[in-house]
Amino acid sequence: MGWHTVMGMTQTGSFYITIPNLDVQTPTSFFAVYNGSEASGKFCTTNIHQELHKHQEFDTNLRQALEDTLYRLF
């Protein structure tokens, strides 16, 4: 059994997502835990990693890509 994408909600109401291979061109994995309302948790779990991966600097400056993505979404 290998790694695969997992997302869900913990018993405390936090949402989480793990993606072992966010991008096959770069060795980039994604793991996040989101606290907040159910609506915001579902939004974050579904959208942040997709928008991050689409960012023009994803391959060259991951930190800046993450900052820009979070600022743009929130």
C-alpha positions as CSV (number, residue, x, y, z in Angstrom):
1,M,0.0,0.0,0.0
2,G,1.5,3.3,-1.1
3,W,0.8,6.9,-0.1
4,H,-2.3,8.5,-1.5
5,T,-4.3,11.7,-1.1
6,V,-6.3,11.8,2.1
7,M,-8.7,14.5,3.3
8,G,-11.2,14.6,6.1
9,M,-12.3,16.0,9.4
10,T,-10.9,15.1,12.9
11,Q,-13.0,14.5,16.0
12,T,-12.2,18.0,17.1
13,G,-13.6,19.5,13.9
14,S,-10.3,20.3,12.2
15,F,-10.0,19.6,8.5
16,Y,-6.9,18.0,7.1
17,I,-5.4,17.0,3.8
18,T,-2.3,15.1,2.8
19,I,-1.1,14.9,-0.8
20,P,2.2,12.9,-1.2
21,N,2.8,14.0,-4.8
22,L,1.3,17.4,-5.4
23,D,3.6,17.9,-8.4
24,V,5.2,15.0,-10.3
25,Q,7.9,17.4,-11.8
26,T,9.2,18.4,-8.4
27,P,9.4,16.4,-5.2
28,T,6.7,18.4,-3.5
29,S,4.2,17.0,-1.0
30,F,1.4,18.9,0.7
31,F,0.1,18.5,4.3
32,A,-2.2,20.9,6.0
33,V,-4.6,21.1,9.0
34,Y,-7.3,23.8,9.0
35,N,-9.3,25.0,12.0
36,G,-12.4,27.1,11.7
37,S,-16.0,26.7,10.6
38,E,-17.0,23.6,8.6
39,A,-17.5,25.8,5.5
40,S,-14.0,27.4,5.8
41,G,-12.4,24.0,6.5
42,K,-14.1,22.4,3.4
43,F,-13.0,25.4,1.3
44,C,-9.4,25.3,2.4
45,T,-9.2,21.5,2.0
46,T,-10.6,21.7,-1.5
47,N,-8.9,24.8,-2.9
48,I,-5.6,25.9,-1.4
49,H,-3.4,23.2,-2.8
50,Q,-5.0,23.5,-6.3
51,E,-4.5,27.3,-6.4
52,L,-0.9,26.9,-5.0
53,H,0.0,24.4,-7.7
54,K,-1.3,26.8,-10.4
55,H,0.8,29.7,-9.2
56,Q,3.4,30.9,-11.7
57,E,6.2,30.6,-9.1
58,F,5.3,27.2,-7.8
59,D,8.4,25.6,-9.3
60,T,10.9,28.4,-8.6
61,N,9.8,30.1,-5.4
62,L,7.4,27.9,-3.3
63,R,7.4,30.2,-0.3
64,Q,6.3,33.2,-2.4
65,A,3.8,31.1,-4.2
66,L,2.2,30.0,-0.9
67,E,2.1,33.6,0.5
68,D,0.6,34.9,-2.7
69,T,-2.0,32.1,-2.8
70,L,-3.1,32.7,0.8
71,Y,-3.3,36.4,0.4
72,R,-5.3,36.1,-2.8
73,L,-7.8,33.6,-1.3
74,F,-8.2,35.3,2.0
